[in-house]
C-alpha cells in the first residue's frame, strides 16, 4: 500500500483515529507508524504498509484497541507474533502452520486472544476465525509443581542459591571499591544494588524501576501520599545504622499499567547491612551527579541537592548524567515526585543483570554444567516461595513475600521438606567432587592466610580466596560452617568426623526449639561433611590400592 492509497484510506475512515494507551497521558494516532505507548516505549508499525488496505485497517484497529489493556512491552511482544501471523491469515494456511509449532503455541494463542477477545469494542474479523480454531485446544501445560522444580526455570537448589548470593556479595565489594568518577563505575554499582534489592524484597524489575529516593525512610517515619511532596524527607547522610535504626522501602504494584500509581499497603523493612549499602550508594550517586552538573556550570546548595535527590529515580538511566541542562531551573522542571523522567526501563535492567551474570560472573550450578548460572527474577521468586512453604509459613504469609494472592502460591504449598531435602542431597556430592583437584593443595599450603584451622590449630582445609571470607555472614563458625562454601577446599588427610558429630549434636539440640532456617542450615552442613568424609575415604582407598 503506497502513500496515495494510505491517504485515501485515512480520508475514507469514519470515526476517531486517536486512541489511548494503558499508560495514562499517552495518546496516539493509529494511522501513524510510530505509537508512543509510554515513557521510552514506542511501537513501530511501518512494516504494515505492505499489507492490503482492508487487512491494514483491521489489524491496526485490533492493535489500537488492545493497547488500552496491555502494557507496552506485552503489546510489542504480541505485535511481533502478529507480524509472523500475517503470512498465515487464511484459516487453512494457519491451521497447517499451527501444526508445525511446538513451544510457541501458547504465545500465539495469547496474541490472538489480545486482538480478538480482550476488547469488547472491537474484534478483528480477520483474526477471530483463527482464534476460534485453537481456543479450545489443550496445550498440555505442566502443572505448577513440575515448573517449580525445573532445573532451568524453576527454583534454585541450595547450592545454586548459595553460589549466587556469594558471587553477588563479592561483586558488591568490588563495585564499592571504585572512584565514582565515570559512568561505568557508577552503573556497575547501580546494577549490583538492583540485584541486592531484588534479593531482599523479592519484587520484579518493573517494580524496582518505579522507585525514587523519597521511597526510602528510616524505620519509625511514616510515608505520606506518594502523589504529594514529603517536606519532612531527609537525605541518607547518617554514617552508621544499628539493628534498630534501619530503612524501610515503599514499593508499587507492577502489573496495573501505571507508573507509581498503586503503592503496596506495606513497606519493606531492610536489613542493617542493606541499609548501610544504600547509604553508600546514595553518597556515590549524589557525588557523581554533582560532578556531572558542574560540567554544565550548575552548582547546587545543600537544600537544592536534597530537593533534587528526593525526586530522582533510585535506578537512573545514564541519560541523567549526560543531559545538558542550561539552567538550574530547567533541571528541576525536568523531574518531579511522580515523573518517569530518567528512570531506567525494566527491559534495560533485566538486560544489565543478564550481562552481569552471563559475561562477568562465572557462577557454577550443580545441575547444569555447560553454562554459567544466571540470576533470574522468576527463579528467585520460585526459590523464596518454596523455602517459605518448607518453613511452614501460612498461605497468607507466603503470598505476602512476593505480593501476590493466596491462589497464586498454591503450587508452592505442596513442596514440603522431603522434596527440598531430596533436591539438595542429590547434588551435594557433585559440588564437593568438583572441589577436589580443582586447585593444588600444595600451592595453597605455602600461604598461611589460605589455611582454615580448627580451634586446636589443626589444618582442615584451604580458602581459594581469603578476601572473600573477610565479610562472610555464615551462621556456622569455621571450619564447620565452611563445608558448604564453594570457596573452601577440604583437606583430604584431615579428620572431619569430629565436626560431623558436632553438627549432628547441634541439630539434635536445635530440633527441640530451633528456627526452621537454622535447622535447614545445619542439615546442609551435615550433608556436605558426610559427602566430604566419604570422598576422602574413597580417595585414600584408591591410593592404598595403587601402592599394592
Buried (B, 14 or more C-beta within 10 A) or exposed (E): BEEEEBEEBEEEBEEEBEBBBBBEEBEBBBBEEEBBBBBBBEBEBEEBEEBEEEBBBBBBBBBBBBBBBBBBBBBBBBBEBBEEBBEBBEEEEBEEBBEEEEEEBEBBBEBBBBBBBBBEEBBBEBBBBBBEBBEEEEEEEEEBBEBBBEBEEBBBBBBBBBBBBBBBBBBBEEBBEBEBEEBEBBBBBBBBBBBBBBBBBBBBBBBBBBBBBBBBBBBEBEBBEBEEBBEEBEBBEEEEBEEEEBBBBBBBBBEEBBBBBEBBEEBBBBEBBBBBBBBBBBBBBBBBBBEBBEEBEBEBEEEBBBBBBBBBBBBBBBEBBEBEBEEBEEBBEBBEBBBBBBBBBBBBBBEBBEEBBBEEBEBBBBBEEEEBBBBBBEBBBBBBBBBBBBBEBEBEBBBBBBBBEBEBBBBBBEBEBEBBBEBBBEBBBBBBEEBBEEEEBEEBEEEEEBBBBBEEEEBBBBBBEBEBBEEEEBEBEBBBBBBBBBBBBBBBEBEBEBBBEBBBEBBEEBEEEBEBEBBBBBBBBBBBBBBBBEBBEEBEEEEEEEEE
